[in-house]
Amino acid sequence: MKNIKLIALFAVVLGLMSFASLAESTKYKCMIQMTNYTGEGAYIVISLLNPEGEYVETLNVKGDDDEWYNTVESWWQFYGKKRSDIDAITGATISGGERSISVIEIDNDKIDKGYKLRFETAVEDQEYYESDVELELTAENVKSKVEGTGFIRYIRMMPQ
């Protein structure tokens, strides 16, 4: 009987530890304001990078025609090998001067730990910007406005 109680207690402790290890996440509204360029809509990929600058996860894709994903070159080297299902996080491209609001979800254990968000942009017959916007995931940055360097004028993040 004593062994059964000990096994039950051990099972409860393991169960509690498994719940504690589940990463909590926060949803953020992410507004992307484009510059006033002319031409086709931009393909934009929002990725989570680890502290070493390596891709961890695709958080959002603007552009749902997978024929053009390879134009977002650095991300394609990551995504093209894995081909994970991204249907739930895709949407239409964004043209010059337009803005779009998406909701992205970020694990709380990635904040203030050296992780970054990268916004890559590509427009057909124009340029590709590997780091149109790149920001370190800090408690301050996830509530801020950050200027872009290519097709993105700026992005604004806000916890939901």
C-alpha positions in Angstrom: 0.0 0.0 0.0 2.9 2.3 0.8 4.4 1.7 -2.6 1.1 2.6 -4.3 0.9 5.9 -2.5 4.5 6.7 -3.4 3.9 5.9 -7.0 0.7 8.0 -7.0 2.6 10.9 -5.4 5.4 10.5 -8.0 2.8 10.6 -10.9 1.2 13.8 -9.5 4.6 15.5 -9.2 5.5 14.5 -12.8 2.1 15.7 -14.0 2.6 19.1 -12.3 6.1 19.4 -13.7 4.8 18.8 -17.3 2.2 21.5 -16.9 4.8 23.9 -15.6 7.0 23.3 -18.6 4.4 24.4 -21.1 5.4 27.8 -22.4 2.9 30.5 -21.9 2.5 32.9 -24.8 1.1 36.4 -25.5 -0.7 37.5 -28.6 0.5 40.8 -30.1 -1.2 43.0 -32.7 1.4 43.8 -35.3 0.7 46.7 -37.7 2.8 46.9 -40.8 2.8 50.2 -42.7 4.4 50.1 -46.1 6.3 52.8 -47.9 4.7 54.4 -51.0 6.5 52.2 -53.6 5.0 51.2 -57.0 4.6 47.6 -58.2 3.3 44.3 -57.0 2.3 43.6 -53.4 5.1 42.6 -51.0 5.7 39.2 -49.6 6.5 39.7 -46.0 7.6 37.0 -43.6 7.8 37.5 -39.8 10.2 35.0 -38.2 11.4 34.3 -34.7 15.2 34.1 -34.5 17.2 32.6 -31.7 20.1 34.6 -30.0 22.5 33.1 -32.6 20.4 34.6 -35.4 19.0 31.2 -36.6 15.4 30.7 -37.6 13.2 29.1 -35.0 9.7 29.6 -36.2 7.6 31.3 -38.9 5.1 33.6 -37.1 3.3 35.1 -40.1 3.5 35.3 -43.9 1.9 38.0 -46.1 1.5 36.4 -49.4 -0.4 33.1 -49.9 0.9 32.0 -53.3 3.6 29.5 -52.4 5.0 29.9 -56.0 6.7 33.1 -54.8 8.0 32.0 -51.4 11.5 31.4 -52.8 11.8 35.2 -53.4 12.1 35.6 -49.6 15.5 34.0 -49.9 16.9 33.6 -46.4 13.6 32.4 -45.0 13.1 30.0 -47.9 16.4 28.3 -47.0 14.8 27.6 -43.6 11.2 26.9 -44.6 11.9 25.2 -47.9 13.7 22.4 -46.2 11.0 21.8 -43.6 7.9 22.7 -45.5 5.8 23.0 -42.3 2.2 23.9 -42.6 1.8 27.7 -42.5 -1.8 27.9 -43.9 -3.1 29.3 -40.7 -0.6 32.2 -40.6 -0.8 33.4 -44.1 -2.6 36.3 -45.7 -2.7 38.6 -48.8 0.4 40.6 -49.9 0.5 44.3 -48.9 1.0 46.9 -51.6 2.8 50.3 -51.5 1.2 52.7 -49.0 -1.1 50.1 -47.5 -1.1 48.8 -44.0 -2.0 45.5 -42.5 -2.7 44.3 -38.9 -1.9 40.7 -37.9 -2.0 38.9 -34.6 1.2 37.0 -33.8 1.8 34.8 -30.8 5.1 34.8 -29.0 6.2 32.5 -26.2 6.8 34.6 -23.1 10.0 32.7 -22.4 11.5 34.3 -25.5 11.2 37.9 -24.2 14.4 39.5 -22.8 16.4 36.4 -23.7 18.2 37.6 -26.9 15.6 36.4 -29.4 14.6 38.6 -32.3 11.8 39.2 -34.8 12.8 39.5 -38.4 10.5 41.0 -41.1 11.8 40.0 -44.6 10.3 41.6 -47.7 10.3 40.8 -51.4 8.5 42.4 -54.3 8.3 40.8 -57.7 10.9 42.4 -60.2 12.2 44.6 -57.4 14.4 44.1 -54.3 14.6 41.7 -51.5 15.3 42.9 -47.9 16.5 40.2 -45.6 16.1 42.4 -42.5 13.6 45.1 -43.5 12.9 45.3 -39.8 14.7 43.3 -37.1 14.1 43.9 -33.5 15.2 42.2 -30.3 12.4 40.8 -28.3 12.4 42.9 -25.2 9.5 43.8 -22.9 9.9 47.4 -24.3 10.2 46.6 -28.0 7.0 44.5 -28.1 5.1 47.7 -27.3 7.0 50.0 -29.7 7.2 51.4 -33.2 10.2 50.4 -35.3 11.3 51.9 -38.6 11.9 49.7 -41.7 14.8 49.9 -44.1 13.1 48.7 -47.3 9.5 48.3 -48.3 8.3 48.6 -44.7 7.9 52.2 -43.5 7.5 51.0 -39.9 5.9 48.3 -37.7 4.0 48.9 -34.5 3.6 46.2 -31.9 1.1 46.1 -29.1 0.2 43.3 -26.6 -3.4 42.2 -27.0 
